[in-house]
């Protein structure tokens, strides 16, 4: 029996802006030499560091109060909750050059890698946060950590992913699907602020020799309440996870 992989706490920021009446998201292309998701496009983010809840870091990144952070993340460990907010802001600055007050970040979702991950050999417990791109700053990828950084609409990113021009991991794919469904910048924040951030731990399955993952609300998932818009399961085909009905399946209600 294989040993269960440890879970690493991490945070990521879905950085958004309105451009010509169109919602755009900032994506970073991982370097080819990266051990995790090499060449894939991801949101800025990374693992928490032990210093992320040091008092000076909490002040530097304007972290929310401990109780507020814990409540926002439904997290009993308030110190960890604050560290997650700080890590999200710190990583966004380090990777994209954008400085965000941590207390302005809005929890969006929590993704936990399956116990038996299909596409990587590491597991993460990642908090996804929303942020508006500040008007007086510009995003600039850090060449020592990423190969590129782009602003792109959620639909265009999904189309490029489908065409084999942009590699996306499932959490990024499904987050982009949600952004596309919600539409505008204001609608995205209204949706996130109106509910608790859902916990999403994909459930791997095999049907007739075909592997895939199911999400909360799917008959193959132990959690019956839906947590995402779009398809409730994806199948591993063509080296990627995709809806059963093809590209249009991403737009299912």
C-alpha positions as CSV (number, residue, x, y, z in Angstrom):
1,X,0.0,0.0,0.0
2,X,1.5,3.4,-1.0
3,X,2.2,6.0,1.6
4,X,-0.2,8.9,1.6
5,X,1.4,12.1,0.4
6,X,1.6,15.1,2.9
7,X,-0.6,18.1,2.3
8,X,1.0,21.5,2.0
9,X,-0.9,24.6,2.9
10,X,-0.8,27.3,0.2
11,X,-2.6,30.3,-1.2
12,X,-3.3,31.8,-4.6
13,X,-4.8,35.0,-5.9
14,X,-7.2,35.3,-8.8
15,X,-6.3,38.8,-9.9
16,X,-9.0,40.4,-12.0
17,X,-9.6,43.6,-14.0
18,X,-12.2,45.0,-16.4
19,X,-10.7,45.8,-19.8
20,X,-12.8,47.2,-22.6
21,X,-16.0,46.0,-20.8
22,X,-14.5,42.5,-20.6
23,X,-13.4,40.6,-17.5
24,X,-9.8,39.5,-17.6
25,X,-7.6,37.4,-15.3
26,X,-3.9,37.4,-14.8
27,X,-2.1,34.1,-15.4
28,X,1.5,33.2,-15.0
29,X,3.3,30.5,-17.1
30,X,5.4,28.2,-14.9
31,X,9.0,27.6,-16.0
32,X,9.8,24.4,-17.8
33,X,12.1,23.4,-15.0
34,X,9.5,23.7,-12.2
35,X,8.8,20.6,-10.2
36,X,5.1,21.3,-10.0
37,X,3.0,22.2,-13.1
38,X,5.9,22.9,-15.4
39,X,4.8,25.1,-18.4
40,X,1.3,25.3,-17.0
41,X,-0.6,28.6,-16.6
42,X,-1.6,29.3,-13.0
43,X,-2.7,32.1,-10.7
44,X,0.0,33.8,-8.6
45,X,0.5,31.9,-5.4
46,X,2.6,29.4,-3.4
47,X,3.1,27.7,-0.1
48,X,2.9,29.5,3.2
49,X,6.2,30.3,4.9
50,X,6.8,30.0,8.7
51,X,7.3,33.8,8.9
52,X,4.0,34.6,7.3
53,X,2.3,35.2,10.6
54,X,5.2,37.0,12.3
55,X,3.9,40.3,13.7
56,X,6.0,42.4,11.3
57,X,4.6,40.5,8.3
58,X,1.1,40.9,9.5
59,X,1.6,44.6,9.6
60,X,3.6,44.8,6.4
61,X,0.8,43.0,4.4
62,X,-2.1,44.5,6.3
63,X,-3.5,41.2,7.4
64,X,-7.0,41.0,8.7
65,X,-7.5,40.5,12.5
66,X,-7.0,36.9,13.7
67,X,-10.7,36.4,14.4
68,X,-11.8,38.0,11.1
69,X,-9.3,35.8,9.1
70,X,-10.5,32.7,10.9
71,X,-14.1,33.5,10.2
72,X,-13.5,34.3,6.6
73,X,-11.8,31.0,6.0
74,X,-14.0,28.9,8.3
75,X,-10.6,28.0,9.9
76,X,-10.3,27.2,13.6
77,X,-6.5,28.0,13.6
78,X,-6.5,31.8,13.5
79,X,-2.7,32.0,13.1
80,X,-2.9,29.8,10.1
81,X,-5.8,31.8,8.7
82,X,-3.8,35.0,9.0
83,X,-0.7,33.3,7.4
84,X,-2.8,32.2,4.4
85,X,-4.0,35.8,3.8
86,X,-0.4,37.1,4.1
87,X,1.0,34.3,1.9
88,X,-1.5,35.2,-0.8
89,X,-0.5,38.8,-0.8
90,X,3.2,38.1,-0.5
91,X,3.2,35.6,-3.4
92,X,1.3,37.9,-5.6
93,X,3.9,40.6,-5.1
94,X,6.8,38.3,-5.5
95,X,5.4,36.6,-8.6
96,X,3.4,39.4,-10.3
97,X,4.8,42.6,-8.9
98,X,1.4,43.6,-7.5
99,X,1.1,44.7,-3.9
100,X,-2.3,44.0,-2.4
101,X,-3.4,44.7,1.2
102,X,-4.2,41.2,2.6
103,X,-7.3,42.5,4.3
104,X,-8.9,43.3,0.9
105,X,-8.6,39.7,-0.4
106,X,-11.9,37.8,-0.8
107,X,-12.0,34.0,-0.2
108,X,-13.2,32.3,-3.3
109,X,-12.7,28.5,-2.8
110,X,-10.5,25.9,-1.1
111,X,-9.0,23.2,-3.3
112,X,-7.5,20.0,-1.7
113,X,-5.6,17.7,-3.9
114,X,-7.0,14.1,-4.0
115,X,-5.3,11.5,-1.8
116,X,-4.2,9.8,-5.0
117,X,-3.5,12.7,-7.3
118,X,-3.5,11.9,-11.0
119,X,-1.5,14.7,-12.5
120,X,1.3,15.5,-9.9
121,X,3.2,13.8,-7.1
122,X,2.5,16.5,-4.5
123,X,-0.6,17.4,-2.6
124,X,-1.8,20.9,-1.7
125,X,-4.5,22.5,0.5
126,X,-4.9,25.8,-1.4
127,X,-7.0,28.8,-0.5
128,X,-8.1,30.7,-3.6
129,X,-8.7,34.5,-3.1
130,X,-10.2,37.1,-5.3
131,X,-8.5,40.5,-5.8
132,X,-9.2,43.5,-8.0
133,X,-6.2,44.8,-9.9
134,X,-5.2,48.2,-8.3
135,X,-5.5,51.1,-10.8
136,X,-2.1,52.5,-10.0
137,X,-0.1,49.3,-10.5
138,X,1.0,47.1,-13.4
139,X,1.4,43.3,-13.3
140,X,4.9,42.2,-14.2
141,X,5.9,38.6,-14.0
142,X,9.1,37.7,-12.1
143,X,11.4,36.1,-14.7
144,X,13.2,34.1,-12.0
145,X,10.0,32.3,-11.1
146,X,7.8,32.3,-14.3
147,X,8.3,32.2,-18.1
148,X,5.5,34.6,-18.9
149,X,2.5,36.6,-17.5
150,X,-0.6,37.5,-19.4
151,X,-4.0,39.1,-19.0
152,X,-6.7,37.1,-20.7
153,X,-10.4,36.6,-20.6
154,X,-11.6,33.4,-19.0
155,X,-13.2,32.1,-22.2
156,X,-10.1,32.8,-24.3
157,X,-8.0,30.9,-21.8
158,X,-10.3,28.0,-21.9
159,X,-10.3,28.1,-25.7
160,X,-6.5,28.1,-25.8
161,X,-6.4,25.3,-23.3
162,X,-8.7,23.2,-25.5
163,X,-6.6,24.0,-28.6
164,X,-3.5,22.7,-26.8
165,X,-1.9,26.2,-26.7
166,X,-2.2,26.7,-22.9
167,X,-1.8,24.0,-20.2
168,X,-4.1,24.4,-17.2
169,X,-4.5,22.4,-14.1
170,X,-8.1,21.4,-13.1
171,X,-8.5,24.0,-10.3
172,X,-7.5,26.7,-12.7
173,X,-9.8,25.3,-15.4
174,X,-12.8,25.1,-13.2
175,X,-12.1,28.5,-11.6
176,X,-12.0,30.0,-15.1
177,X,-15.3,28.3,-15.9
178,X,-16.9,29.9,-12.8
179,X,-15.5,33.3,-13.8
180,X,-16.9,32.9,-17.3
181,X,-20.4,31.9,-15.9
182,X,-20.5,34.9,-13.5
183,X,-19.5,37.3,-16.2
184,X,-18.5,40.7,-14.9
185,X,-16.1,41.9,-12.2
186,X,-18.8,43.1,-9.9
187,X,-20.8,39.8,-10.4
188,X,-17.8,37.7,-9.5
189,X,-17.3,39.6,-6.2
190,X,-21.0,39.6,-5.4
191,X,-21.1,35.8,-5.8
192,X,-18.0,35.3,-3.6
193,X,-19.1,37.6,-0.9
194,X,-22.6,36.1,-0.8
195,X,-21.5,32.6,0.2
196,X,-18.9,30.7,2.2
197,X,-15.9,29.6,0.1
198,X,-16.7,26.0,-0.9
199,X,-14.3,23.1,-0.1
200,X,-13.4,21.1,-3.3
201,X,-11.6,17.8,-3.0
202,X,-11.9,16.1,-6.4
203,X,-12.8,12.4,-6.2
204,X,-10.9,10.2,-8.7
205,X,-12.8,7.5,-10.5
206,X,-12.4,4.9,-13.3
207,X,-15.3,4.0,-15.6
208,X,-14.8,1.4,-18.3
209,X,-11.1,1.9,-18.1
210,X,-11.4,5.7,-18.4
211,X,-10.1,7.8,-15.5
212,X,-11.5,11.1,-14.3
213,X,-12.4,13.2,-11.3
214,X,-15.8,14.1,-9.9
215,X,-16.6,17.3,-8.0
216,X,-19.1,17.9,-5.1
217,X,-22.6,17.3,-6.3
218,X,-21.8,14.6,-8.8
219,X,-23.2,11.1,-8.1
220,X,-19.7,9.8,-7.9
221,X,-18.6,12.3,-5.2
222,X,-19.4,11.7,-1.5
223,X,-20.4,15.4,-1.0
224,X,-23.9,15.7,-2.5
225,X,-24.2,19.6,-2.6
226,X,-22.8,21.2,-5.7
227,X,-19.8,23.6,-5.1
228,X,-19.1,24.7,-8.7
229,X,-20.9,25.8,-11.8
230,X,-20.1,23.9,-15.0
231,X,-19.5,20.2,-15.3
232,X,-19.6,18.0,-12.2
233,X,-17.0,15.6,-13.5
234,X,-14.1,15.6,-16.0
235,X,-12.6,12.7,-17.9
236,X,-8.9,12.2,-18.6
237,X,-8.6,12.3,-22.4
238,X,-6.0,13.7,-24.8
239,X,-3.6,14.3,-21.9
240,X,-6.1,16.6,-20.1
241,X,-9.2,16.6,-18.0
242,X,-12.2,17.5,-20.1
243,X,-16.1,17.4,-19.9
244,X,-17.8,14.3,-21.2
245,X,-19.6,16.3,-23.9
246,X,-16.5,18.1,-25.1
247,X,-15.7,21.8,-24.9
248,X,-19.3,23.0,-24.7
249,X,-19.6,20.9,-21.5
250,X,-17.7,23.7,-19.7
251,X,-20.8,25.9,-20.2
252,X,-23.3,23.6,-18.7
253,X,-25.3,25.2,-15.9
